[in-house]
């Protein structure tokens, strides 16, 4: 084994062990302790985060921010990584925003100039556009750690109508249309609710919770799959060509959209109760470009919103 190969293998071994002695590495790599000490010195000079402790129980340890061993990428794989990162570019907040910028700079500087130019062309020609909601989520990284640590969190939350303190057991995090959401079991409501991360004003307390005590899905993927198949209401909305184009831009409604060869289209799908008001708010500005056929609850909700708008702009009496 060459010295370069030994150093790479040593980085992989150290990352796996986290704590080790010079003697352990010497036996594992069949070299002298002096050789291992020289190798460790080279790794430290290259930035590998090691520290040592003297004494009978001493040895080497890895600091919290470990440096991972080198990984070889093909040109196509390098482009794929930047293409994936492009999808994150327009998110207003990310759990590891500064780290994302840092890793891309490091990665780009290591690539040949022609590959760098090719990646620049991709960045200039392809964009995963996400609307800027002007909603900062300063607690996104803190909530990310709550989710990863599988903890409960007592939060101060600002909803549409009020502010409250509640304890939640997060299922996970997901981003949609430029906003971050945290579905979680709310101990106040005794059911799963969806919390917008930008509306979380404070994390008052974070602590472990008894596993299996609360009825929550094992993963965020399982939660989203179950959410998609809820069938509280059967919704049918007739659309003009203009209405079709508007609904094509909204992922929830686009799933149930069918277009007609003669023009226009129809939304025909099942939705859950929690989405009813959102659909009413989204469809209301369509005017004559949408006609809700069912459910009756959605029609009544839209009528109520029209009545409230009329009172707001035209006075208390309908004409």
Secondary structure, 3 states (H helix, E strand, C coil): CCHHHHHHHHHHHHHHHCEECHHHHHHHHCCCHHHHHHHHHHHHHCCCCEEEECCCCCEEEECCCCCCCCCCCCHHHHHHHHHHHHCCCCCCCCCCHHHHHHHHHHHHHCCCHHHHHHHHHHHHHCCCCCCCCCCCCCCHHHHHHHHHCCEEEEEEEECCCCEEEEEEEECCCEEECCEEEEEEEECCCCEEEEEEHHHEEEEEEEEECCCCCCCCCCCHHHHHHHHHCCCCEEEEEEECHHHHHHHHCCHHHHCCEEECCCCCEEEEEEECHHHHHHHHHHHHCCHHHEEEEECHHHHHHHHHHHHHHHHHHHCCCCC
